[in-house]
Amino acid sequence: MEARWADWAVRLNAIAQNGLLYSQNSFDLERYNSLRKIAVEIMEAHTGVQATLIRDFFEREQGYATPKVDVRAAIFREGALLFVKENEDGLWSLPGGWADVGESPSEAVVREVIEEAGYTTRAAKLLAVYDRNKHAHPATAQHAYKLFIRCELLNPEPAGKPEAEARFFEEDAIPALSTARVTAEQISRLFEHYRHPDWPADLD
């Protein structure tokens, strides 16, 4: 990620969050609150988002600060990869989203696929674990790990009414991507995994 300011702000807030969790000394608590204020100011200066909104976002996270987990499904059919059209920006991504508490990664990705694309699938293999900050995603206030999981179709057609438009695309016809969720380099790597099913998972 080229925007180092976002990484700095997220890391400063994580230090502040952990310090506020464990510290009991009033002077230390004041210092960690000041550190969070700096993180908020960095985000505000570069995004234009109101400081109170950023602070509220940071303060919603409780406990020890850890990265969030984003799961993405790689579903191939006759060499084409399944994409869903994001309602938020009208661009295309792989089915997926945040894993919920109480779910395994396999359960989370299967749920996301049926919700977004309508297909019933089985999680078959972990293809990659990427640190979002090490890839060409737009800057964000969250640090996340991205799990790309190959899923096998269990039904040939979507069931019910999916949340998004879903289509299979050949490698030479990839649509405009929602880069907040997936990058062209990641898609290219997934096609390489498709051609080399014996490869181990990528790991940042």
Secondary structure as GFF3:
##gff-version 3
##sequence-region A 1 204
A	DSSP	alpha_helix	4	22	.	.	.	ID=ss1
A	DSSP	alpha_helix	26	47	.	.	.	ID=ss2
A	DSSP	alpha_helix	51	60	.	.	.	ID=ss3
A	DSSP	beta_strand	68	74	.	.	.	ID=ss4
A	DSSP	beta_strand	76	77	.	.	.	ID=ss5
A	DSSP	beta_strand	80	85	.	.	.	ID=ss6
A	DSSP	beta_strand	92	93	.	.	.	ID=ss7
A	DSSP	beta_strand	96	98	.	.	.	ID=ss8
A	DSSP	alpha_helix	105	116	.	.	.	ID=ss9
A	DSSP	beta_strand	121	131	.	.	.	ID=ss10
A	DSSP	three_ten_helix	132	134	.	.	.	ID=ss11
A	DSSP	beta_strand	144	153	.	.	.	ID=ss12
A	DSSP	beta_strand	166	169	.	.	.	ID=ss13
A	DSSP	three_ten_helix	171	173	.	.	.	ID=ss14
A	DSSP	alpha_helix	184	195	.	.	.	ID=ss15
A	DSSP	beta_strand	202	203	.	.	.	ID=ss16
###
